[in-house]
Amino acid sequence: MLFLDITREQLLPLMPKGGRCAEIGVASGAFSQKIRESVAPSRLHLIDPWVHQADTAYAADENNLAQAEQDARFRNVTAMFAPQVADGSVVIHRAFSADAARDIPDGSLTFVYIDGDHTTDVVRADLETYSRKIEDAGFILGHDYANHPGARAQNMGVIEAVNAFVMDTDFDFVFLTRETWPTYVLARPGNAHLASVMGALLMMSVKMTEVTGFPHTTRFSQSIVRLGDTVRVLPRFEPVAR
Ligand SMILES: C[S@@+](CC[C@H](N)C(=O)[O-])C[C@H]1O[C@@H](n2cnc3c(N)ncnc32)[C@H](O)[C@@H]1O
C-alpha cells in the first residue's frame, strides 16, 4: 500500500476518465461535482436516501440531519444536476445503497466512492455489493478510513470493515490519502489502470510512503496531538500484535 501525501480532490483526476461511476452518500453534492469535473463520467450514479435515520447505529453521524434538511439537500442536488439528469450523464437514486444496487448492472462501473452509512456492518455490505458492480480494472474508493475520537464519536467503523474485506477477498489495498478523513483505494491484482496511476503520481512528485503487509500485518491508527491551541491528527502504522 502507498500512503499518499495528497487529498481526495487530488486523487480523483488520477481515476480513469469517461467511465461509469457511483457515489454512495451524496449529501449536498459537493464531492459529486468534483467527480464530474475531474473524470467527466459518461454516467454518474448518485445514491442517497436523504432520510433521517433515528433508531440505527448510524444515528450519531453528523450527516444524519433532520428530515426537513434532508429534503432541502435532495431538492438542491436535483436542481444542481438537472442538465446532466436530462442528458442521462447523471442518475439520482433516492434510495439506500443496498436498494439502488438493483438498478446498476454487475461489472459496469469504473469506480465507486463509498461514503454513506459509516458503521462497520453497512460499509462491509457496501463493499461486498459494489465490488461486484465494478469492472475487472475498476477501483473501490471510500471515505473516512479514520479512528480518531471525532470518528469514534460518530460510531464510524470504516477501518474495521475495509480491513476485514481486504483480508477475506482478492482485493489489494493500494492507496490511502494522508488526511484527517482519509480516502482508501482498493483494486484487484493486476489492475490494468494501476501503472498509469502510478506514472501520474510520479509525474506529480507526490510524497509517498510504502507500507508493506497492509492491512494483514500492519495496521493504521490516528492519535490526537495538542500543541498549544493547535490540534493535529497524527497517522500511525504499527505491526499487528500476535
Ligand atoms: C458523509 S455524507 C456524504 C458526503 C459526500 N460524499 C461528500 O463528500 O460531499 C453521508 C451521506 O450518506 C447518506 N446515507 C446514509 N446511509 C446511507 C445508505 N445506507 N446508503 C446511501 N447513502 C446513505 C446520508 O444521507 C448522507 O447524506
The ligand as an SDF file (V2000), in Angstrom:
LIG
                    3D

 27 29  0  0  0  0  0  0  0  0999 V2000
  -20.7770   11.9150    4.7050 C   0  0  0  0  0  0  0  0  0  0  0  0
  -22.2700   12.2510    3.8370 S   0  0  0  0  0  0  0  0  0  0  0  0
  -21.7430   12.1810    2.1610 C   0  0  0  0  0  0  0  0  0  0  0  0
  -20.7770   13.2570    1.7810 C   0  0  0  0  0  0  0  0  0  0  0  0
  -20.4000   13.3300    0.3220 C   0  0  0  0  0  0  0  0  0  0  0  0
  -19.9330   12.0630   -0.1900 N   0  0  0  0  0  0  0  0  0  0  0  0
  -19.3090   14.3750    0.1520 C   0  0  0  0  0  0  0  0  0  0  0  0
  -18.1100   14.0080    0.2150 O   0  0  0  0  0  0  0  0  0  0  0  0
  -19.6340   15.5560   -0.0200 O   0  0  0  0  0  0  0  0  0  0  0  0
  -23.1490   10.7500    4.0810 C   0  0  0  0  0  0  0  0  0  0  0  0
  -24.4620   10.6370    3.3340 C   0  0  0  0  0  0  0  0  0  0  0  0
  -24.7820    9.2400    3.2850 O   0  0  0  0  0  0  0  0  0  0  0  0
  -26.1800    9.1070    3.2840 C   0  0  0  0  0  0  0  0  0  0  0  0
  -26.5050    7.7220    3.6950 N   0  0  0  0  0  0  0  0  0  0  0  0
  -26.7010    7.2430    4.9430 C   0  0  0  0  0  0  0  0  0  0  0  0
  -26.9820    5.9200    4.8890 N   0  0  0  0  0  0  0  0  0  0  0  0
  -26.9100    5.5670    3.5820 C   0  0  0  0  0  0  0  0  0  0  0  0
  -27.0950    4.3470    2.8770 C   0  0  0  0  0  0  0  0  0  0  0  0
  -27.3680    3.1880    3.5260 N   0  0  0  0  0  0  0  0  0  0  0  0
  -26.9790    4.3560    1.5310 N   0  0  0  0  0  0  0  0  0  0  0  0
  -26.6790    5.5040    0.8640 C   0  0  0  0  0  0  0  0  0  0  0  0
  -26.4790    6.6800    1.4790 N   0  0  0  0  0  0  0  0  0  0  0  0
  -26.6020    6.7190    2.8180 C   0  0  0  0  0  0  0  0  0  0  0  0
  -26.6600   10.1790    4.2340 C   0  0  0  0  0  0  0  0  0  0  0  0
  -27.9980   10.5380    3.9450 O   0  0  0  0  0  0  0  0  0  0  0  0
  -25.6420   11.3230    3.9660 C   0  0  0  0  0  0  0  0  0  0  0  0
  -26.1870   12.2830    3.0820 O   0  0  0  0  0  0  0  0  0  0  0  0
  1  2  1  0
  2  3  1  0
  2 10  1  0
  3  4  1  0
  4  5  1  0
  5  6  1  0
  5  7  1  0
  7  8  2  0
  7  9  1  0
 10 11  1  0
 11 12  1  0
 11 26  1  0
 12 13  1  0
 13 14  1  0
 13 24  1  0
 14 15  1  0
 14 23  1  0
 15 16  2  0
 16 17  1  0
 17 18  1  0
 17 23  2  0
 18 19  1  0
 18 20  2  0
 20 21  1  0
 21 22  2  0
 22 23  1  0
 24 25  1  0
 24 26  1  0
 26 27  1  0
M  CHG  2   2   1   9  -1
M  END
$$$$
